[in-house]
Amino acid sequence: MTLAGTDMKTFQNLEETIRKAIQKINGKKENDICRYLPIPTGGYMHHFTMRKMKTEEPKILSELINRYINAVEKPVSVVPKQRAARGSRKRREGISFSRHELEKLLTMAKRLGDQDMVSKLSPKKSLAAYRRDLIISIKNNEVDEKLWQNYMESVAAAADDD
């Protein structure tokens, strides 16, 4: 393993420092020492960060390992940084309905004649489906303004996504 910008002696010293640290904490692999190396943002060093420091800043990594593991009589494991719970970024604002409940709401909106509510509750069609429906309505000599409006909204939404 050759390291750019690092002489072989520095790398050998780092490897020896890491080996001593692993023995001192009774670890099995190099990544085990990460839990004993604190970082300024809180918590312990991630193994990717240690791997990067090993190639880019071996002297600083060696100093950290000596300071927090080798020079201490009994190394102390760093408390992990608090992380957000899984799924914590999910939006919980909307009301969720089952398919059956949505169909009931849709039929009620149709009975009342509330076209705005019908369009909001109706399942969204793809651009191709709107195009197909428009072609069928043209072949039948029918004009459906709502279908045209939905098609235009779908085209605008597709343009925004691109």
C-alpha contacts under 8 A as a table, 3 or more apart, distances in Angstrom:
res1	aa1	res2	aa2	distance
3	L	6	T	5.60
3	L	7	D	7.66
3	L	55	T	6.10
4	A	55	T	7.70
6	T	10	T	6.75
6	T	11	F	7.03
6	T	55	T	7.88
6	T	58	P	7.97
7	D	10	T	5.62
7	D	11	F	6.63
8	M	11	F	5.10
8	M	12	Q	6.13
9	K	12	Q	5.05
9	K	13	N	6.11
10	T	13	N	5.10
10	T	14	L	6.19
10	T	58	P	7.15
10	T	59	K	7.13
11	F	14	L	5.06
11	F	15	E	6.19
11	F	58	P	6.93
12	Q	15	E	5.05
12	Q	16	E	6.17
13	N	16	E	5.12
13	N	17	T	6.12
13	N	62	S	7.91
14	L	17	T	4.97
14	L	18	I	6.10
14	L	54	K	7.93
14	L	58	P	6.53
14	L	59	K	7.40
14	L	61	L	7.77
14	L	62	S	5.50
15	E	18	I	5.10
15	E	19	R	6.10
16	E	19	R	5.03
16	E	20	K	6.23
17	T	20	K	5.23
17	T	21	A	6.19
17	T	62	S	6.46
17	T	65	I	7.13
17	T	66	N	7.07
17	T	70	N	7.82
18	I	21	A	5.02
18	I	22	I	6.15
18	I	30	E	7.06
18	I	62	S	7.69
18	I	65	I	7.20
19	R	22	I	5.22
19	R	23	Q	6.35
19	R	30	E	7.89
20	K	23	Q	5.15
20	K	24	K	6.11
20	K	70	N	7.06
21	A	24	K	5.00
21	A	25	I	6.31
21	A	33	I	6.87
21	A	65	I	7.00
21	A	66	N	7.85
21	A	69	I	5.99
21	A	70	N	5.78
22	I	25	I	5.46
22	I	26	N	5.95
22	I	27	G	4.95
22	I	28	K	6.90
22	I	29	K	6.94
22	I	30	E	6.62
22	I	32	D	7.16
22	I	33	I	6.35
23	Q	26	N	4.96
23	Q	27	G	6.26
24	K	27	G	7.70
24	K	69	I	7.49
24	K	70	N	7.18
25	I	33	I	7.45
25	I	69	I	7.86
25	I	75	P	7.14
27	G	30	E	7.67
27	G	32	D	5.70
27	G	33	I	7.35
28	K	32	D	7.00
29	K	32	D	5.73
30	E	33	I	6.15
30	E	34	C	7.95
31	N	34	C	5.59
31	N	47	H	5.77
32	D	35	R	6.36
33	I	36	Y	5.55
33	I	37	L	6.99
34	C	37	L	5.34
34	C	44	Y	6.44
34	C	45	M	5.29
34	C	46	H	6.39
34	C	47	H	6.10
34	C	50	M	7.17
35	R	38	P	7.60
35	R	44	Y	5.32
35	R	45	M	6.59
35	R	77	S	5.64
35	R	78	V	5.83
36	Y	44	Y	6.61
36	Y	45	M	7.93
36	Y	68	Y	6.72
36	Y	69	I	6.91
36	Y	75	P	6.94
36	Y	76	V	6.20
36	Y	77	S	4.64
36	Y	78	V	5.43
37	L	44	Y	5.43
37	L	45	M	5.63
37	L	64	L	6.96
37	L	65	I	6.98
37	L	68	Y	6.40
37	L	69	I	7.99
37	L	77	S	7.90
37	L	78	V	6.92
38	P	42	G	6.85
38	P	43	G	5.85
38	P	44	Y	4.36
38	P	45	M	5.88
38	P	78	V	6.21
39	I	42	G	5.61
39	I	43	G	6.21
39	I	44	Y	5.68
39	I	45	M	5.76
42	G	80	P	7.70
42	G	81	K	5.73
43	G	78	V	6.22
43	G	79	V	5.71
43	G	80	P	4.44
43	G	81	K	4.16
43	G	82	Q	7.92
44	Y	78	V	5.69
44	Y	79	V	7.05
44	Y	80	P	6.00
44	Y	81	K	7.22
45	M	49	T	6.53
45	M	50	M	6.75
46	H	49	T	5.26
46	H	50	M	6.45
47	H	50	M	4.99
47	H	51	R	6.11
48	F	51	R	5.04
48	F	52	K	6.19
49	T	52	K	5.07
49	T	53	M	6.11
50	M	53	M	5.03
50	M	54	K	6.04
50	M	61	L	7.45
51	R	54	K	5.06
51	R	55	T	6.85
52	K	55	T	5.51
52	K	56	E	6.05
52	K	57	E	7.77
53	M	56	E	4.99
53	M	57	E	4.68
53	M	58	P	5.88
53	M	60	I	7.73
53	M	61	L	6.16
54	K	57	E	5.95
54	K	58	P	4.76
54	K	61	L	6.55
55	T	58	P	6.09
57	E	60	I	5.59
57	E	61	L	6.38
58	P	61	L	5.09
58	P	62	S	6.02
59	K	62	S	5.06
59	K	63	E	6.22
60	I	63	E	5.06
60	I	64	L	6.22
61	L	64	L	5.07
61	L	65	I	6.18
62	S	65	I	5.20
62	S	66	N	6.11
63	E	66	N	5.12
63	E	67	R	5.92
64	L	67	R	5.05
64	L	68	Y	6.05
65	I	68	Y	5.49
65	I	69	I	5.45
65	I	70	N	6.50
66	N	69	I	5.54
66	N	70	N	4.56
66	N	71	A	5.44
67	R	70	N	6.48
67	R	71	A	5.48
67	R	72	V	7.04
68	Y	71	A	6.66
68	Y	72	V	6.27
68	Y	75	P	6.52
68	Y	76	V	7.95
69	I	72	V	5.53
69	I	74	K	7.63
69	I	75	P	5.10
69	I	76	V	7.95
70	N	73	E	7.63
70	N	75	P	7.78
72	V	75	P	5.75
84	A	88	S	6.44
85	A	88	S	5.40
86	R	89	R	7.94
87	G	90	K	5.50
91	R	94	G	7.57
97	F	100	H	7.98
97	F	101	E	5.85
97	F	102	L	6.12
98	S	101	E	5.21
98	S	102	L	6.29
99	R	102	L	5.14
99	R	103	E	6.24
100	H	103	E	5.15
100	H	104	K	6.34
101	E	104	K	5.09
101	E	105	L	6.27
102	L	105	L	5.08
102	L	106	L	6.08
102	L	121	L	6.95
103	E	106	L	4.98
103	E	107	T	6.21
104	K	107	T	5.23
104	K	108	M	6.23
105	L	108	M	5.09
105	L	109	A	6.15
105	L	121	L	7.59
106	L	109	A	5.09
106	L	110	K	6.18
106	L	117	M	7.67
106	L	118	V	5.88
106	L	121	L	5.95
106	L	122	S	6.95
107	T	110	K	5.02
107	T	111	R	6.17
108	M	111	R	5.10
108	M	112	L	6.25
109	A	112	L	5.13
109	A	113	G	6.04
109	A	114	D	5.34
109	A	115	Q	7.38
109	A	117	M	6.10
109	A	118	V	5.73
110	K	113	G	4.93
110	K	114	D	6.26
110	K	115	Q	7.20
110	K	118	V	6.29
111	R	114	D	7.89
114	D	117	M	5.52
114	D	118	V	6.28
115	Q	118	V	4.87
115	Q	119	S	6.09
116	D	119	S	5.29
116	D	120	K	6.34
117	M	120	K	5.06
117	M	121	L	6.07
118	V	121	L	5.24
118	V	122	S	5.81
119	S	122	S	5.23
125	K	129	A	5.89
125	K	130	Y	6.56
126	S	129	A	5.14
126	S	130	Y	6.46
126	S	154	S	7.45
127	L	130	Y	5.22
127	L	131	R	6.19
127	L	151	Y	6.78
127	L	154	S	5.91
127	L	155	V	6.79
128	A	131	R	5.00
128	A	132	R	6.10
129	A	132	R	5.05
129	A	133	D	6.18
130	Y	133	D	5.09
130	Y	134	L	6.10
130	Y	147	L	7.22
130	Y	150	N	7.53
130	Y	151	Y	5.56
131	R	134	L	5.11
131	R	135	I	6.25
131	R	151	Y	7.13
132	R	135	I	5.20
132	R	136	I	6.28
133	D	136	I	5.10
133	D	137	S	6.16
133	D	147	L	7.87
134	L	137	S	5.08
134	L	138	I	6.15
134	L	147	L	7.09
134	L	148	W	7.30
135	I	138	I	5.10
135	I	139	K	6.20
136	I	139	K	5.12
136	I	140	N	6.28
137	S	140	N	5.04
137	S	141	N	6.20
137	S	142	E	5.08
137	S	143	V	6.70
137	S	144	D	7.43
138	I	141	N	4.93
138	I	142	E	5.77
138	I	143	V	7.12
139	K	142	E	7.65
144	D	147	L	5.35
144	D	148	W	6.43
145	E	148	W	5.00
145	E	149	Q	6.15
146	K	149	Q	4.99
146	K	150	N	6.14
147	L	150	N	5.12
147	L	151	Y	6.12
148	W	151	Y	5.00
148	W	152	M	6.19
149	Q	152	M	5.10
149	Q	153	E	6.20
150	N	153	E	5.08
150	N	154	S	6.09
151	Y	154	S	5.03
151	Y	155	V	6.19
152	M	155	V	5.06
152	M	156	A	6.18
153	E	156	A	5.05
153	E	157	A	6.08
154	S	157	A	5.04
154	S	158	A	6.10
155	V	158	A	5.07
155	V	159	A	6.15
156	A	159	A	5.05
156	A	160	D	6.21
157	A	160	D	5.05
157	A	161	D	6.29
158	A	161	D	5.15
158	A	162	D	6.51
159	A	162	D	5.32
